[in-house]
Amino acid sequence: QVQLVESGGGLVQAGGSLRLSCAASGSIFSINAMGWYRQAPGKERELVAAIMSGGSTNYADSVKGRFTISRDNAKNTVYLQMNSLKPEDTAVYYCNVRATTSQRVTLRGYWGQGTQVTVSS
């Protein structure tokens, strides 16, 4: 199994910055992709940013130019630098890792517990 530990959420004023981190551990064989999703009350969970094994990245249109996703492969850790935060960014942010393990040959997604990000106006 893969365990994900997220940190970095909190309360920030509009225009401020936060950096989220997610460290993966467990019987990981390989990681295909790492990403961040978010979910606001009453809304669907949406992809915020993702980084693939080859290093390519994808961002939601709403965060392009403000958020940056990065990774540290040696630490199996993914980061989300969030700048120029807006109240609309308020949500629970979830880390997701697509990986194979010593017990599973096929890829599957693993979720973190979520970290609350609240942006006040």
C-alpha positions in Angstrom: 0.0 0.0 0.0 1.0 3.6 -0.4 0.6 6.2 2.3 0.4 9.9 1.6 1.1 12.6 4.2 0.0 16.1 3.2 0.9 19.4 4.9 1.0 23.1 4.3 -2.6 24.0 4.3 -4.0 26.9 6.3 -5.7 30.3 6.3 -4.3 33.0 4.2 -5.4 36.4 2.9 -6.2 37.0 -0.7 -3.0 37.6 -2.6 -0.9 35.5 -0.3 0.9 32.3 -0.8 1.0 28.8 0.5 3.1 25.7 -0.4 1.6 22.3 0.0 3.6 19.2 0.2 2.8 15.5 -0.1 5.2 12.7 0.8 4.5 9.2 -0.4 5.7 6.1 1.4 5.1 2.4 1.5 5.9 -0.5 -0.8 6.2 1.7 -3.9 7.7 0.2 -7.0 7.2 3.1 -9.4 5.3 6.3 -9.6 3.6 7.2 -12.9 2.2 10.6 -11.9 1.6 12.8 -8.9 -1.0 15.5 -8.7 -3.2 17.8 -6.6 -7.0 17.9 -6.7 -9.3 20.1 -4.8 -12.9 20.0 -3.7 -15.1 22.8 -2.4 -18.4 22.0 -0.5 -21.1 21.0 -2.9 -18.7 20.8 -5.9 -17.0 18.0 -7.7 -13.4 17.2 -7.0 -11.3 18.8 -9.8 -7.7 18.4 -11.0 -5.6 21.4 -10.0 -2.2 20.3 -11.3 -0.3 17.1 -12.2 3.2 16.1 -13.0 4.0 13.0 -15.0 6.9 10.6 -14.7 8.5 12.2 -17.7 8.3 15.7 -16.1 5.5 17.2 -18.1 2.9 19.2 -16.2 -0.8 20.1 -16.5 -2.7 22.8 -14.8 -6.3 23.8 -14.5 -7.0 27.0 -16.5 -8.0 28.7 -13.3 -4.6 28.3 -11.7 -2.3 28.8 -14.6 0.3 31.4 -13.9 -0.3 31.3 -10.2 0.4 27.7 -9.1 3.5 25.6 -9.8 3.7 21.9 -9.2 7.1 20.3 -8.7 8.5 17.0 -7.3 11.5 15.5 -5.6 11.8 12.0 -6.9 14.4 11.0 -4.3 11.9 11.8 -1.5 8.8 10.7 -3.4 7.4 14.1 -2.6 5.2 16.5 -4.7 4.8 20.2 -4.0 2.2 22.8 -5.0 3.4 26.4 -4.7 0.3 28.6 -4.7 0.8 32.3 -5.3 -1.7 35.1 -5.7 -4.3 33.1 -3.9 -8.0 34.1 -4.4 -11.1 33.3 -2.3 -12.2 31.0 -5.1 -9.2 28.8 -4.3 -10.7 27.9 -1.0 -11.2 24.1 -0.8 -9.8 20.9 0.6 -6.7 19.9 -1.4 -6.0 16.3 -2.0 -2.7 14.7 -3.1 -3.0 11.8 -5.6 -0.3 9.4 -6.6 -0.6 6.9 -9.4 1.8 4.1 -8.7 2.6 0.4 -8.7 3.6 -1.4 -5.6 5.3 -4.7 -4.6 1.8 -6.1 -4.2 0.1 -4.5 -7.2 1.5 -4.7 -10.7 -1.1 -2.5 -12.3 -1.3 1.3 -11.7 -3.8 2.7 -9.3 -4.4 6.0 -7.6 -3.8 6.6 -3.9 -5.3 9.6 -2.1 -4.0 11.7 0.8 -6.3 12.7 3.6 -6.7 16.3 2.3 -5.6 19.6 3.7 -7.8 22.6 4.1 -6.9 25.8 2.3 -8.9 28.9 3.1 -8.4 32.2 1.4 -10.0 35.2 3.0 -10.9 38.4 1.2 
